[in-house]
């Protein structure tokens, strides 16, 4: 059986690896080089404990307030286009406590063995920087902290062992936090990794395993017959296969139309900036500012913001400046870098209306599948996505875990 994977981000690369590891021959096709965009421009976190969907109580009201501020953590560029309005209405419907809790539980189930799988990758010869220092959520706002404390029972049920840190307890855990931080939640089992190093190592491993990787080949045609995809094409080049997986990240929506579907994915732009090493204990989420900071061996990464606009990776300096201000609100001795010291980058996250990934079979096609919409959780959910998709593609086994992520929950995915 030969599978064609469309998309060379963290989801496509990880799924291609699981398929090849199980004996499937694979061709992976990317519109540019593999591992770019959001797969590299992210915090590098593996954090099931922080995988609640973006839509939740108060999100819509906050978004409306933030639309007047170009430096806000969440910015939505208004539009009267029907697909934009439909997407926003879907987000509005999902912005309630019941839907967010159900989505959080679905993500936790999908990521149940993610820590184990990332360790397995190291053991199997995929060489990348991986850390096991856990993840701290730091809060300045009492109400926001209490909202997340409401999910402690759920994360405990999944064995994540969170520790609640109130008042000065959070500074005992992380002494560099200042006195304005009211408390935090520490998840000891979470990981962080160098995302660019991970995708580069995956690419190399796939080549060693005999996977054909074709770069700079944007798919522009899908050929089907009798309810099955026969081939996909990029210009004059054609890629035939028995099974086809669409994993094109933020570019999935227009590509899905070539398959006769209409998967409602919109790009959510995020940024990352790297500075000199800074001695934090581990990955830390400055939750009120929506900025994630990650200590690597030789650098310190800041990542954040969510900007709903077009499919472009242009850097907005206003939003970069907002990210650079955030550490000074939480840390005692933060010295922001000068403009000459940094090279900010932007990447497009694939966002769905309800904040959940879209994983499963494409409508009316017996041999075509989709995996997208992982939002800010692409690295966290990649191993679980790859594991269940491999069973679906190879054995036609639809895991119950995939039910909340079905494309059929959207009109265009039926």
C-alpha positions as CSV (number, residue, x, y, z in Angstrom):
1,X,0.0,0.0,0.0
2,X,1.3,3.4,-1.0
3,X,0.3,6.6,0.8
4,X,0.7,10.2,-0.4
5,X,1.0,12.7,2.4
6,X,0.3,16.3,1.4
7,X,2.0,18.7,3.8
8,X,5.4,18.6,5.4
9,X,4.7,20.3,8.7
10,X,4.8,18.5,12.1
11,X,1.5,16.6,11.5
12,X,2.5,15.4,8.0
13,X,6.0,14.5,8.9
14,X,5.0,12.6,12.1
15,X,2.2,10.7,10.4
16,X,4.5,9.8,7.5
17,X,7.0,8.5,10.1
18,X,4.4,6.3,11.8
19,X,3.1,5.0,8.4
20,X,6.7,4.2,7.3
21,X,7.5,2.6,10.6
22,X,4.6,0.2,10.1
23,X,5.7,-0.8,6.6
24,X,3.7,1.6,4.4
25,X,5.6,3.2,1.5
26,X,5.1,6.9,1.5
27,X,5.5,9.9,-0.7
28,X,5.4,13.2,1.2
29,X,4.7,16.4,-0.9
30,X,5.1,19.9,0.4
31,X,4.4,23.2,-1.3
32,X,7.8,24.5,0.0
33,X,10.5,23.0,2.2
34,X,9.4,20.8,5.1
35,X,9.1,22.0,8.6
36,X,8.4,25.7,7.9
37,X,5.7,28.0,9.2
38,X,3.9,27.2,12.4
39,X,5.8,23.9,12.7
40,X,8.9,25.9,13.4
41,X,7.5,29.2,14.7
42,X,6.0,28.0,18.0
43,X,7.0,27.5,21.6
44,X,8.0,23.9,21.2
45,X,5.7,22.7,23.9
46,X,4.3,19.3,24.5
47,X,1.6,20.2,27.0
48,X,-1.5,18.1,27.3
49,X,-2.3,20.0,30.5
50,X,-2.6,23.2,28.5
51,X,-4.6,21.9,25.6
52,X,-8.0,23.3,26.2
53,X,-9.5,24.7,23.0
54,X,-9.2,28.5,22.4
55,X,-13.0,29.1,22.3
56,X,-14.3,29.3,25.9
57,X,-16.2,31.4,28.3
58,X,-15.6,35.1,27.8
59,X,-13.5,34.7,24.7
60,X,-15.9,36.4,22.3
61,X,-16.3,39.4,24.6
62,X,-12.5,39.7,25.1
63,X,-12.0,39.4,21.3
64,X,-14.5,42.3,20.7
65,X,-12.6,44.5,23.2
66,X,-9.2,43.5,21.8
67,X,-10.2,44.3,18.2
68,X,-9.6,48.0,19.0
69,X,-6.1,47.3,20.1
70,X,-3.5,46.3,17.5
71,X,-1.2,45.0,20.2
72,X,-3.8,42.7,21.9
73,X,-3.1,39.0,22.5
74,X,-6.0,38.1,20.1
75,X,-6.7,40.2,17.1
76,X,-9.4,39.5,14.5
77,X,-9.4,41.5,11.3
78,X,-13.1,42.1,10.5
79,X,-14.5,40.9,7.2
80,X,-18.0,40.5,5.6
81,X,-17.0,37.4,3.6
82,X,-19.4,34.5,4.2
83,X,-16.7,32.1,5.2
84,X,-15.3,34.5,7.7
85,X,-18.8,35.2,9.2
86,X,-19.5,31.4,9.3
87,X,-16.2,30.8,11.1
88,X,-16.8,33.4,13.7
89,X,-20.4,32.2,14.3
90,X,-18.9,28.7,14.9
91,X,-16.4,30.1,17.4
92,X,-19.2,32.0,19.1
93,X,-21.2,28.8,19.5
94,X,-18.2,27.0,21.0
95,X,-17.3,29.7,23.4
96,X,-18.9,28.2,26.5
97,X,-17.7,26.1,29.5
98,X,-19.4,22.9,28.4
99,X,-17.9,22.8,24.9
100,X,-14.5,23.9,26.1
101,X,-14.4,21.1,28.8
102,X,-15.5,18.5,26.3
103,X,-12.9,19.7,23.8
104,X,-10.2,19.7,26.5
105,X,-11.1,16.1,27.4
106,X,-10.9,15.1,23.7
107,X,-7.5,16.6,23.4
108,X,-6.3,14.9,26.5
109,X,-7.5,11.5,25.2
110,X,-5.7,12.1,21.9
111,X,-2.5,13.1,23.7
112,X,-2.6,10.3,26.3
113,X,0.6,8.7,25.2
114,X,2.4,11.7,23.7
115,X,5.2,11.9,26.3
116,X,6.0,8.3,25.8
117,X,6.0,8.7,22.0
118,X,8.4,11.6,22.0
119,X,10.8,9.5,24.2
120,X,10.4,6.6,21.7
121,X,11.4,8.9,18.8
122,X,14.7,9.6,20.6
123,X,15.3,5.9,21.2
124,X,14.5,5.2,17.5
125,X,17.3,7.5,16.4
126,X,15.5,10.8,15.8
127,X,18.0,13.2,17.3
128,X,16.5,16.5,18.6
129,X,16.6,18.7,21.7
130,X,14.1,17.4,24.3
131,X,13.5,18.6,27.9
132,X,11.5,17.1,30.7
133,X,11.3,20.1,33.1
134,X,7.5,20.4,33.1
135,X,5.4,23.5,32.4
136,X,4.3,26.4,34.6
137,X,1.2,28.5,34.1
138,X,1.8,31.9,35.8
139,X,-1.2,34.1,36.6
140,X,-1.6,37.7,37.6
141,X,-5.4,37.7,37.3
142,X,-7.3,35.8,40.1
143,X,-10.3,35.2,38.0
144,X,-8.3,33.7,35.1
145,X,-6.4,31.5,37.5
146,X,-9.6,30.2,39.1
147,X,-11.0,29.4,35.6
148,X,-8.0,27.1,35.0
149,X,-8.2,25.6,38.5
150,X,-11.6,24.4,37.4
151,X,-9.9,22.0,35.1
152,X,-7.5,20.5,37.6
153,X,-9.9,17.6,38.3
154,X,-9.9,16.7,34.6
155,X,-6.1,16.8,34.2
156,X,-5.7,14.8,37.3
157,X,-7.9,12.1,35.9
158,X,-5.5,11.8,33.0
159,X,-2.6,11.4,35.3
160,X,-0.9,14.7,34.7
161,X,-0.4,15.4,38.5
162,X,-0.8,19.2,38.5
163,X,0.4,21.2,41.5
164,X,-1.5,24.3,42.5
165,X,0.9,27.1,43.6
166,X,-0.8,30.0,45.5
167,X,0.8,33.3,46.4
168,X,4.5,33.0,47.3
169,X,4.4,29.3,46.5
170,X,4.8,30.2,42.8
171,X,8.0,32.2,43.6
172,X,9.4,29.3,45.6
173,X,8.9,27.2,42.5
174,X,10.2,29.9,40.1
175,X,12.2,32.6,42.0
176,X,12.5,34.9,39.0
177,X,8.8,35.7,39.0
178,X,7.9,39.1,40.6
179,X,5.4,39.8,43.3
180,X,2.6,40.7,41.0
181,X,2.1,37.0,40.0
182,X,-0.7,35.7,42.2
183,X,-0.1,32.0,41.6
184,X,0.3,29.2,39.2
185,X,-0.3,25.7,38.0
186,X,2.7,23.4,37.5
187,X,2.5,20.3,35.3
188,X,5.6,18.2,36.0
189,X,5.2,15.7,33.2
190,X,5.1,18.2,30.3
191,X,7.9,18.5,27.8
192,X,9.5,21.1,25.6
193,X,11.6,20.6,22.5
194,X,13.2,22.5,19.7
195,X,10.5,22.3,17.1
196,X,12.7,23.2,14.1
197,X,15.2,20.6,15.2
198,X,12.5,18.0,15.6
199,X,11.1,18.4,12.1
200,X,14.6,18.5,10.6
201,X,15.4,15.3,12.4
202,X,12.1,13.7,11.2
203,X,12.9,14.7,7.6
204,X,16.3,13.0,7.8
205,X,14.9,9.9,9.4
206,X,12.2,9.6,6.7
207,X,14.8,9.8,4.0
208,X,16.9,7.1,5.7
209,X,13.7,4.9,5.7
210,X,13.2,5.3,2.0
211,X,10.3,7.8,2.1
212,X,10.2,10.0,-1.0
213,X,10.0,13.7,0.0
214,X,9.1,16.1,-2.7
215,X,9.5,19.8,-1.8
216,X,8.4,23.0,-3.6
217,X,5.5,21.2,-5.3
218,X,2.2,22.8,-4.4
219,X,-0.7,20.5,-5.2
220,X,-3.1,22.0,-7.8
221,X,-5.1,19.1,-8.9
222,X,-6.9,16.0,-7.6
223,X,-7.9,13.1,-9.9
224,X,-10.6,10.8,-8.7
225,X,-12.9,8.1,-10.0
226,X,-15.5,5.8,-8.5
227,X,-15.4,7.5,-5.1
228,X,-11.6,7.1,-4.8
229,X,-8.7,9.5,-5.3
230,X,-6.4,8.1,-8.0
231,X,-3.7,10.7,-8.0
232,X,-2.8,14.3,-7.1
233,X,-0.8,16.6,-9.2
234,X,1.6,19.6,-9.0
235,X,2.0,21.2,-12.3
236,X,3.0,18.5,-14.7
237,X,4.0,16.1,-12.0
238,X,1.6,13.4,-10.8
239,X,1.6,11.4,-7.6
240,X,-0.3,8.2,-7.6
241,X,-1.2,6.2,-4.5
242,X,-3.6,3.9,-2.7
243,X,-4.3,6.3,0.2
244,X,-4.0,10.1,0.4
245,X,-3.7,12.3,3.5
246,X,-4.3,16.1,3.4
247,X,-2.2,17.6,6.2
248,X,-1.5,21.1,4.8
249,X,-2.0,23.1,8.0
250,X,-3.4,26.6,7.5
251,X,-3.5,26.0,3.7
252,X,-5.9,23.0,4.1
253,X,-9.1,25.0,3.4
254,X,-8.4,25.8,-0.3
255,X,-6.8,22.4,-0.9
256,X,-9.8,20.6,0.6
257,X,-12.0,22.0,-2.2
258,X,-9.9,20.1,-4.7
259,X,-11.0,16.9,-2.9
260,X,-14.7,18.0,-3.1
261,X,-14.8,19.1,0.6
262,X,-14.8,22.4,2.3
263,X,-12.9,22.1,5.6
264,X,-13.4,25.4,7.5
265,X,-9.8,26.2,8.5
266,X,-8.6,29.8,8.9
267,X,-5.0,31.0,9.6
268,X,-4.2,32.2,13.0
269,X,-0.8,34.0,12.9
270,X,1.6,33.6,15.7
271,X,5.1,35.0,16.3
272,X,8.3,33.8,17.9
273,X,11.4,35.7,19.0
274,X,14.7,34.3,20.3
275,X,17.0,36.0,22.7
276,X,20.1,35.1,24.8
277,X,19.6,32.3,27.4
278,X,17.6,33.2,30.5
279,X,17.6,31.1,33.6
280,X,14.0,30.0,34.0
281,X,13.4,26.6,35.5
282,X,11.4,25.4,32.6
283,X,8.7,26.3,30.0
284,X,6.4,29.0,31.4
285,X,3.1,30.5,30.2
286,X,2.6,34.1,31.1
287,X,-1.1,33.4,30.9
288,X,-2.7,36.9,31.2
289,X,-0.4,38.2,28.4
290,X,-0.8,35.0,26.3
291,X,3.0,34.7,25.9
292,X,4.8,31.4,26.2
293,X,8.5,31.3,27.0
294,X,10.8,28.3,26.5
295,X,14.4,27.9,27.7
296,X,16.6,25.9,25.2
297,X,20.3,25.0,25.7
298,X,21.6,28.0,23.8
299,X,18.7,30.4,23.5
300,X,15.4,31.6,25.0
301,X,12.3,31.7,22.9
302,X,9.2,33.9,23.3
303,X,6.1,32.9,21.4
304,X,2.6,34.2,21.3
305,X,-0.3,36.2,19.9
306,X,-3.2,35.1,17.7
307,X,-4.0,37.2,14.7
308,X,-6.9,36.2,12.4
309,X,-6.3,37.7,9.0
310,X,-5.1,36.4,5.7
311,X,-2.6,33.7,4.6
312,X,0.5,35.7,5.0
313,X,3.6,35.4,7.2
314,X,4.5,39.1,7.3
315,X,5.8,40.3,10.7
316,X,3.8,43.1,12.4
317,X,6.3,45.0,14.7
318,X,3.4,46.2,16.9
319,X,2.7,42.6,17.9
320,X,6.4,41.8,18.3
321,X,6.8,44.7,20.7
322,X,3.8,43.4,22.7
323,X,5.5,40.0,23.1
324,X,8.7,41.6,24.2
325,X,6.9,43.6,26.9
326,X,5.3,40.6,28.5
327,X,8.3,39.1,30.4
328,X,8.9,42.5,32.1
329,X,5.4,42.2,33.6
330,X,6.2,38.8,35.2
331,X,10.0,38.7,35.8
332,X,12.1,40.6,38.3
333,X,15.1,41.3,36.1
334,X,14.0,41.1,32.5
335,X,16.0,43.2,30.1
336,X,14.3,43.4,26.7
337,X,16.6,43.0,23.7
338,X,17.3,45.8,21.2
339,X,15.8,45.6,17.7
340,X,19.2,44.7,16.3
341,X,19.5,41.6,18.5
342,X,16.3,39.9,17.3
343,X,14.9,38.4,14.1
344,X,11.1,37.9,14.8
345,X,9.3,35.3,12.7
346,X,5.6,34.6,12.0
347,X,3.8,31.4,11.2
348,X,0.2,30.5,10.3
349,X,-1.5,28.1,12.7
350,X,-4.5,26.1,11.3
351,X,-7.5,27.1,13.4
352,X,-11.0,25.5,13.3
353,X,-14.2,27.3,14.5
354,X,-14.5,25.1,17.6
355,X,-10.8,25.0,18.4
356,X,-10.5,21.2,17.8
357,X,-8.4,19.5,15.2
358,X,-10.1,18.0,12.1
359,X,-9.0,14.4,11.7
360,X,-10.6,11.6,9.7
361,X,-11.9,10.5,6.3
362,X,-12.8,13.2,3.8
363,X,-16.4,13.1,2.6
364,X,-17.5,10.9,-0.3
365,X,-14.0,9.5,-0.8
366,X,-13.0,6.0,0.5
367,X,-9.3,6.5,0.5
368,X,-8.7,10.2,1.4
369,X,-8.1,11.6,4.8
370,X,-7.5,14.9,6.5
371,X,-5.5,16.0,9.6
372,X,-5.5,19.7,10.3
373,X,-6.8,22.4,12.7
374,X,-4.5,21.6,15.6
375,X,-4.1,25.3,16.3
376,X,-1.5,26.0,18.9
377,X,-1.3,22.3,19.9
378,X,0.3,20.9,16.7
379,X,3.5,19.6,18.4
380,X,1.5,18.3,21.5
381,X,-1.0,16.4,19.4
382,X,1.2,15.3,16.5
383,X,2.2,11.8,17.9
384,X,-1.4,11.0,19.0
385,X,-2.8,12.1,15.6
386,X,-0.2,10.1,13.8
387,X,-0.9,7.0,15.8
388,X,-4.7,6.9,15.3
389,X,-4.4,8.0,11.7
390,X,-2.0,5.2,10.9
391,X,-4.5,2.7,12.1
392,X,-7.3,4.3,10.1
393,X,-5.2,4.5,6.9
394,X,-3.6,1.1,7.2
395,X,-6.3,-1.0,8.8
396,X,-9.5,1.1,8.3
397,X,-9.8,1.2,12.1
398,X,-11.6,4.3,13.3
399,X,-10.7,4.8,16.9
400,X,-13.4,6.2,19.2
401,X,-10.9,8.9,20.1
402,X,-11.4,10.5,16.7
403,X,-15.1,11.0,17.1
404,X,-14.9,14.6,18.4
405,X,-12.4,15.5,15.6
406,X,-14.5,14.2,12.7
407,X,-14.7,16.4,9.6
408,X,-18.4,15.5,9.4
409,X,-19.2,17.9,12.3
410,X,-18.9,20.6,9.7
411,X,-21.2,21.0,6.8
412,X,-18.3,21.1,4.3
413,X,-16.9,17.9,5.8
414,X,-19.9,15.7,5.2
